[in-house]
Amino acid sequence: MVRWLSLFWIFIKINLLTTSGPASVGLLYKEAVGKLMTEAEFIEAVGFSSVLPGSDALQLAMFVGYSAGGLPGALAALIGSILPPTILILGVVGILHQVRGEAWISNFVRGLTPAVAILMVLVAWQIIRGEITSTMTPTLVIASLSLVALLLKAPPPIVLLCAGLLGIIIFR
């Protein structure tokens, strides 16, 4: 029981003190190596959690928790990892719920909209710019077909799947 509470506290502390994956890995290293696991086990945990799809931080928490305390340890680490952001989001939602009728909130969102759109365009441009090589023509074909499909109201997940399959065919 003490081990599980210790795991819970470690992950509460890490998620309260860090806001990003790499920073949390550094702090977890300091907290876990030598106390809960060896350095080799920690490196294996980081590598394993990076390979799987999904949140690296949650997978790393469950891996370390399982390594140190079995299934209850994994559960304690997972709860410690998701509790701080969950409480924070619930607090923000509560505040937004209280002020949702205020005109300034609507105006704030209206002001954000063009900035978010430009941010998305810049990210897309950086991705496409990285493809400017001999593969530019196939890249533009896939982008154009995707744009047409989306404008025709095709479901985005289907468009992404088809674009990926086209990439396998075109770029092999």
C-alpha angles and dihedrals in degrees: 000000000000090000091052093049089048091053091047091051094046092054094043088053094046093050093047094048101042134050102189140054099243093048092049091050090055093050092044089052090055092047100041110033111089093008105054104008145358123267091252091053090049092051089049090050093051092047093047094048091048093055097053121079117252135041112350091201095055093044091049090049092052092045093051091042093050091046092052102035112008121237094334088051091052090050092048091050092046093050090046089052099048100036100075097049091042092054091045093051092046089052092050091047090050091052092046090049089056095050100034093111093054114111093223091062092056090046091048091054091046088053092049094052099075092042092053091047091052091047090054091049091050092050090049090049092051091051093048092043088057088058095055098120133089087311094063096104095052090044091054091047092054091044092049094048090048092050092050092048092050092047088053087056097252112165109267095228090055091048090051092048092049091047090052092049090049088051090055091051098041102039101043 
